[in-house]
């Protein structure tokens, strides 16, 4: 019988699996130019999902599987969008915090 996991443990294992498969997915060869365009984000999500499914086969229901695939694909898209912004060490957040001081 597999040991019980709480949400935080599951999330941390999911992140580790996602990182591991993300590194592995970068090694995949690029398709030929005449081939039909592939959904790279779906491929990344499928690789990450396969890892999670191997780690926790008994913990995932069919509903969880479908939702997890969608979330992984959306996360891959968001990751690509965030990576497209070139930042330097001098870049600061857009919002600055200033404490409120009452008059007097």
C-alpha positions in Angstrom: 0.0 0.0 0.0 1.4 3.4 -0.9 1.9 5.9 1.8 -0.5 8.8 2.2 0.4 12.2 0.9 -0.9 15.6 1.9 -1.5 18.4 -0.6 1.9 20.0 0.0 3.8 16.8 -0.4 2.0 16.0 -3.6 2.6 19.5 -4.9 6.3 19.4 -4.1 6.6 16.0 -5.9 4.7 17.4 -8.8 7.0 20.3 -9.2 10.1 18.0 -9.0 8.6 15.8 -11.7 7.7 18.7 -13.8 11.3 20.1 -13.6 12.8 16.7 -14.4 10.6 16.2 -17.4 11.1 19.8 -18.5 14.8 19.3 -18.7 14.3 16.0 -20.5 11.9 17.5 -23.0 14.5 20.1 -24.1 16.6 17.3 -25.5 13.8 16.2 -27.9 14.8 16.8 -31.5 13.0 19.5 -33.5 10.5 18.3 -36.2 11.3 18.6 -39.9 10.3 21.9 -41.5 7.8 20.2 -43.9 6.1 18.3 -41.0 2.8 19.6 -39.6 3.3 22.0 -36.7 3.2 20.3 -33.3 1.8 21.7 -30.1 5.0 21.9 -28.1 3.1 22.9 -24.9 0.9 19.8 -25.1 4.0 17.6 -25.6 5.6 19.2 -22.5 2.4 18.7 -20.5 2.2 15.0 -21.6 5.7 14.3 -20.5 5.2 15.9 -17.1 1.9 14.1 -16.7 3.5 10.7 -17.6 6.0 11.3 -14.8 3.3 12.2 -12.3 1.2 9.2 -13.4 4.1 6.9 -12.8 4.8 8.3 -9.3 1.1 8.4 -8.1 -1.0 5.9 -10.2 -3.5 5.2 -7.5 -3.9 8.8 -6.4 -5.3 10.2 -9.7 -9.0 9.8 -10.8 -10.1 10.3 -14.4 -11.3 13.8 -13.5 -7.9 14.6 -11.8 -6.1 13.3 -14.9 -8.0 15.6 -17.3 -7.7 18.7 -15.1 -4.0 18.0 -14.4 -3.2 17.8 -18.2 -4.9 21.1 -18.8 -3.1 22.8 -15.9 0.2 21.5 -17.0 -0.3 22.7 -20.6 -1.4 26.2 -19.4 1.6 26.3 -17.1 3.9 25.5 -20.0 2.4 28.4 -22.0 2.7 30.8 -19.1 6.3 29.8 -18.5 7.2 30.5 -22.2 5.5 33.9 -22.0 7.4 34.8 -18.8 10.7 33.6 -20.2 10.2 35.9 -23.2 10.7 39.0 -21.1 14.4 39.9 -20.9 15.3 41.2 -17.5 18.6 42.3 -16.0 19.7 42.3 -12.4 18.9 46.1 -12.3 15.2 45.6 -13.1 12.8 46.2 -10.2 9.2 45.3 -9.6 6.6 47.7 -11.0 4.9 48.3 -7.7 6.8 49.9 -4.8 5.5 49.6 -1.2 5.3 52.7 1.0 4.0 52.5 4.5 1.1 54.8 5.4 1.8 57.4 8.1 -1.1 59.3 9.6 -0.7 63.1 9.7 0.4 64.6 13.0 
